[in-house]
């Protein structure tokens, strides 16, 4: 008889506790979650290094995975060589012609001048002999052709000397400067391309899953790894419509995590502006058919990272609406 009374009292207490929980409008349900970040491939090259394991905590900027850079490195080396060539040409134009080049050009001009004088004299001699009918017309033609060649060579050598004495023009310098800028821009572009063969963590977080293994070749745009961002999961809950006006970013809250005996302080980070129907896992008897607003509750205290997907309840600390 005493045993029967004990079971009746226990059942009654459970019913009362259930009734109290169902009438507490400040308690809303949800789960622990983190923002998911998909890290995608930008090039179609095989994976050459995997630097982290699934579940490993990583920091922003940390390298997670690398793809083969052989082709990209070769293109970058070619661009660096082209930049060096363009820079050397610009330096040459800025410096101007060397004294040795001017001396060589002046000597060539003097030689062309002497050659022209000799050919004029030779042509005059052949013309005189031809007039006396002592030379053939063919000999006269050869002397005239040699004179014409000497005249052309003299003009060329004098023009080359004048070009060296005048120096580099502004137009030539502008062309050379633009060539250097173009080569530098291409090198920077290819350096970025090489860097993007490495998958790095954009934020602090944890590696959730690795979608490719060593040696596999993803296509550009394919997700290679999934991260859970942040150093701590947050409570993702659904605020009933009748409480929405009282819940604002920055509001204090108390988070109850399944499996932890103590509550955890929290703070409302964000509340959706558009309503949605309550998801299946948050359907309590009083919430069925109600509109709710998605909210994110940050964990305020410093502690080890909590696992995603664990059910939670959040007390918003508001006065009951009933």
C-alpha positions as CSV (number, residue, x, y, z in Angstrom):
1,X,0.0,0.0,0.0
2,X,2.8,2.4,0.9
3,X,4.5,1.5,-2.4
4,X,1.4,2.3,-4.4
5,X,1.1,5.7,-2.6
6,X,4.8,6.4,-3.4
7,X,4.2,5.7,-7.1
8,X,1.1,7.9,-7.2
9,X,2.9,10.8,-5.5
10,X,5.8,10.5,-8.0
11,X,3.5,10.4,-11.0
12,X,1.6,13.5,-9.7
13,X,4.9,15.4,-9.2
14,X,5.9,14.6,-12.8
15,X,2.6,15.8,-14.1
16,X,2.8,19.0,-12.2
17,X,6.4,19.6,-13.4
18,X,5.3,19.0,-17.0
19,X,2.4,21.4,-16.6
20,X,4.8,24.0,-15.2
21,X,7.2,23.6,-18.1
22,X,4.4,23.8,-20.6
23,X,3.1,27.0,-19.2
24,X,6.5,28.8,-18.9
25,X,6.4,31.0,-22.0
26,X,9.9,32.2,-21.4
27,X,11.4,28.8,-22.1
28,X,12.0,28.2,-25.8
29,X,13.6,25.3,-27.3
30,X,16.2,24.8,-30.0
31,X,19.7,23.3,-30.5
32,X,23.4,24.2,-30.4
33,X,24.6,25.2,-33.8
34,X,27.5,27.0,-35.6
35,X,27.6,28.9,-38.9
36,X,28.8,26.5,-41.6
37,X,31.4,27.7,-44.1
38,X,32.1,25.7,-47.3
39,X,35.7,26.2,-48.6
40,X,35.7,25.7,-52.3
41,X,38.4,24.9,-54.9
42,X,39.4,27.6,-57.3
43,X,41.6,25.5,-59.6
44,X,41.4,22.0,-61.0
45,X,44.6,20.6,-59.6
46,X,45.2,17.5,-57.5
47,X,45.4,17.8,-53.7
48,X,49.1,17.6,-52.7
49,X,48.8,18.2,-48.9
50,X,46.2,17.8,-46.2
51,X,47.2,19.7,-43.1
52,X,44.4,19.3,-40.7
53,X,42.1,16.5,-39.4
54,X,38.3,16.5,-39.0
55,X,37.4,18.0,-35.7
56,X,40.6,20.0,-35.4
57,X,40.4,23.5,-34.0
58,X,41.9,26.1,-36.5
59,X,42.6,29.8,-36.5
60,X,42.0,32.4,-39.2
61,X,44.6,32.3,-41.9
62,X,45.8,28.8,-41.1
63,X,46.5,26.6,-44.1
64,X,44.2,23.6,-44.2
65,X,44.8,21.9,-47.6
66,X,47.0,22.6,-50.6
67,X,46.7,21.7,-54.3
68,X,49.6,21.1,-56.7
69,X,51.2,24.4,-57.8
70,X,53.6,23.1,-60.6
71,X,51.8,24.9,-63.4
72,X,51.1,28.0,-61.5
73,X,54.7,28.2,-60.3
74,X,56.0,27.9,-63.9
75,X,53.6,30.7,-65.1
76,X,54.8,32.9,-62.2
77,X,58.4,32.3,-63.1
78,X,57.7,33.3,-66.7
79,X,56.0,36.5,-65.5
80,X,58.9,37.4,-63.2
81,X,61.4,37.0,-66.1
82,X,59.2,39.2,-68.3
83,X,59.1,41.8,-65.6
84,X,62.9,41.7,-65.3
85,X,63.3,42.2,-69.0
86,X,60.9,45.2,-69.1
87,X,62.6,46.7,-66.1
88,X,66.1,46.3,-67.7
89,X,64.9,48.0,-70.9
90,X,63.4,50.9,-68.9
91,X,66.7,51.3,-66.9
92,X,68.6,51.4,-70.2
93,X,66.4,54.1,-71.6
94,X,66.6,56.2,-68.4
95,X,70.4,55.9,-68.3
96,X,70.7,56.8,-72.0
97,X,73.4,55.7,-74.5
98,X,76.8,54.9,-73.1
99,X,79.9,56.8,-74.2
100,X,81.2,53.6,-75.8
101,X,78.1,53.4,-78.0
102,X,78.5,57.0,-79.0
103,X,82.2,56.6,-79.8
104,X,81.4,53.5,-81.9
105,X,78.6,55.3,-83.8
106,X,80.8,58.3,-84.4
107,X,83.5,56.0,-85.8
108,X,81.0,54.3,-88.1
109,X,79.8,57.7,-89.3
110,X,83.4,58.8,-90.1
111,X,84.0,55.5,-91.9
112,X,80.8,55.9,-94.0
113,X,81.9,59.5,-94.8
114,X,85.3,58.4,-96.0
115,X,83.7,55.6,-98.0
116,X,81.4,58.1,-99.7
117,X,84.3,60.3,-100.6
118,X,86.2,57.4,-102.1
119,X,83.1,56.3,-104.2
120,X,82.6,59.8,-105.5
121,X,86.2,60.0,-106.6
122,X,86.0,56.5,-108.1
123,X,82.8,57.3,-110.0
124,X,84.3,60.6,-111.3
125,X,87.4,58.7,-112.5
126,X,85.3,55.9,-114.2
127,X,83.0,58.6,-115.8
128,X,86.1,60.4,-117.3
129,X,87.4,57.1,-118.7
130,X,84.0,56.3,-120.1
131,X,83.7,59.6,-121.8
132,X,87.0,58.9,-123.6
133,X,85.5,55.5,-124.6
134,X,88.1,53.7,-122.7
135,X,85.7,51.9,-120.2
136,X,82.6,49.9,-120.7
137,X,79.1,51.0,-119.7
138,X,78.9,48.1,-117.2
139,X,82.0,49.4,-115.3
140,X,80.3,52.8,-115.1
141,X,77.1,51.2,-113.8
142,X,79.0,49.4,-111.0
143,X,80.7,52.6,-110.0
144,X,77.4,54.4,-109.8
145,X,75.8,51.6,-107.8
146,X,78.7,51.7,-105.3
147,X,78.3,55.4,-105.0
148,X,74.6,55.1,-104.3
149,X,75.2,52.5,-101.6
150,X,77.9,54.7,-100.0
151,X,75.5,57.6,-99.9
152,X,72.8,55.5,-98.2
153,X,75.2,54.1,-95.7
154,X,76.5,57.6,-94.9
155,X,72.9,58.8,-94.2
156,X,72.2,55.8,-92.0
157,X,75.3,56.2,-89.9
158,X,74.8,59.9,-89.4
159,X,71.2,59.3,-88.3
160,X,72.2,56.6,-85.8
161,X,74.8,58.9,-84.3
162,X,72.3,61.7,-84.1
163,X,69.8,59.4,-82.3
164,X,72.4,58.5,-79.7
165,X,73.4,62.1,-79.2
166,X,69.7,63.2,-78.8
167,X,69.0,60.5,-76.2
168,X,65.7,58.8,-75.2
169,X,62.5,60.5,-76.1
170,X,59.5,61.0,-73.7
171,X,57.4,58.6,-75.7
172,X,59.9,55.8,-75.5
173,X,60.2,56.3,-71.7
174,X,56.4,56.2,-71.4
175,X,56.1,53.0,-73.4
176,X,58.8,51.4,-71.3
177,X,57.2,52.4,-68.0
178,X,53.8,51.0,-69.1
179,X,55.5,47.8,-70.2
180,X,57.0,47.5,-66.7
181,X,53.6,48.1,-65.1
182,X,51.9,45.6,-67.3
183,X,54.5,42.9,-66.5
184,X,54.2,43.7,-62.7
185,X,50.4,43.4,-62.8
186,X,50.6,40.1,-64.5
187,X,53.1,38.8,-62.0
188,X,50.9,39.9,-59.1
189,X,47.9,38.2,-60.7
190,X,49.8,35.0,-61.1
191,X,51.1,35.3,-57.5
192,X,47.5,35.5,-56.3
193,X,46.7,32.4,-58.4
194,X,49.6,30.5,-56.7
195,X,48.3,31.5,-53.3
196,X,44.8,30.3,-54.1
197,X,46.1,26.8,-54.5
198,X,46.1,26.7,-50.7
199,X,42.8,26.5,-48.8
200,X,43.0,28.6,-45.6
201,X,40.7,29.1,-42.7
202,X,38.8,32.4,-43.2
203,X,37.9,32.6,-39.5
204,X,38.6,30.8,-36.2
205,X,36.6,27.6,-36.0
206,X,36.7,23.9,-36.2
207,X,37.0,21.5,-39.2
208,X,33.7,19.7,-39.5
209,X,34.2,17.5,-42.6
210,X,36.8,16.9,-45.3
211,X,35.2,16.2,-48.7
212,X,38.3,15.2,-50.7
213,X,41.4,13.1,-50.0
214,X,45.0,13.3,-51.0
215,X,45.5,13.0,-54.8
216,X,41.9,13.7,-55.8
217,X,41.3,16.5,-58.2
218,X,38.2,18.7,-57.4
219,X,36.6,20.9,-60.0
220,X,36.6,24.7,-59.6
221,X,33.7,25.7,-57.3
222,X,33.4,22.3,-55.6
223,X,33.4,22.3,-51.8
224,X,36.6,20.7,-50.4
225,X,36.1,21.2,-46.7
226,X,33.4,22.4,-44.3
227,X,34.2,24.5,-41.3
228,X,32.1,25.4,-38.2
229,X,32.9,29.1,-37.5
230,X,33.6,30.6,-34.2
231,X,35.2,29.4,-31.0
232,X,31.9,28.4,-29.4
233,X,28.6,27.1,-30.7
234,X,25.5,29.3,-30.1
235,X,21.9,28.3,-29.2
236,X,19.7,28.5,-32.3
237,X,16.1,28.8,-31.0
238,X,12.7,29.9,-32.3
239,X,11.0,32.7,-30.4
240,X,7.2,32.5,-30.3
241,X,5.3,35.3,-31.9
242,X,3.9,36.6,-28.6
243,X,7.4,37.1,-27.2
244,X,9.0,38.6,-30.3
245,X,8.5,42.3,-29.3
246,X,10.3,41.7,-26.0
247,X,13.4,40.1,-27.5
248,X,16.1,42.3,-28.7
249,X,19.8,41.9,-29.6
250,X,21.9,42.3,-26.5
251,X,19.2,40.9,-24.1
252,X,20.3,38.5,-21.4
253,X,19.2,34.9,-21.5
254,X,19.9,31.6,-19.7
255,X,20.8,28.5,-21.7
256,X,20.0,25.0,-20.5
257,X,22.0,22.4,-22.4
258,X,21.0,18.7,-22.3
259,X,23.6,16.8,-20.4
260,X,24.9,19.7,-18.4
261,X,23.7,20.1,-14.8
262,X,24.2,23.8,-14.6
263,X,22.7,26.6,-16.7
264,X,24.9,28.8,-18.9
265,X,24.6,32.6,-19.3
266,X,23.8,33.8,-22.8
267,X,23.1,36.9,-24.8
268,X,20.8,37.4,-27.8
269,X,22.9,38.1,-30.9
270,X,20.3,38.3,-33.6
271,X,16.5,37.8,-34.1
272,X,15.0,37.3,-37.6
273,X,12.7,40.0,-38.9
274,X,10.6,37.5,-40.8
275,X,8.5,34.8,-39.2
276,X,8.6,31.1,-39.9
277,X,6.6,28.1,-38.8
278,X,8.1,26.2,-35.8
279,X,10.4,23.4,-36.9
280,X,9.4,19.8,-36.1
281,X,11.9,19.4,-33.3
282,X,10.7,22.5,-31.4
283,X,7.0,21.5,-31.5
284,X,5.7,21.6,-28.0
285,X,2.0,21.3,-27.4
286,X,1.5,25.1,-26.9
287,X,3.7,25.9,-29.9
288,X,2.0,23.8,-32.6
289,X,0.7,26.0,-35.4
290,X,2.4,29.2,-34.0
291,X,4.6,31.4,-36.0
292,X,8.1,31.8,-34.6
293,X,11.2,33.9,-35.2
294,X,14.7,32.4,-35.5
295,X,17.1,33.7,-32.9
296,X,20.8,33.2,-32.1
297,X,21.9,33.2,-28.5
298,X,25.6,33.5,-27.9
299,X,27.2,31.7,-24.9
300,X,28.6,34.4,-22.7
301,X,31.1,32.5,-20.5
302,X,34.4,31.1,-21.6
303,X,34.3,27.3,-21.7
304,X,35.2,24.4,-23.9
305,X,33.4,24.3,-27.2
306,X,30.0,22.6,-26.9
307,X,29.0,20.1,-29.7
308,X,26.6,21.1,-32.4
309,X,23.2,19.5,-32.6
310,X,22.6,19.1,-28.8
311,X,19.1,20.2,-27.8
312,X,18.8,23.3,-25.6
313,X,16.2,25.3,-23.8
314,X,16.6,29.1,-23.4
315,X,15.0,31.2,-20.7
316,X,14.6,34.7,-21.9
317,X,13.9,36.0,-18.4
318,X,10.7,37.8,-19.4
319,X,7.5,38.2,-17.4
320,X,5.1,35.5,-18.3
321,X,2.5,36.6,-20.9
322,X,-0.2,34.3,-19.5
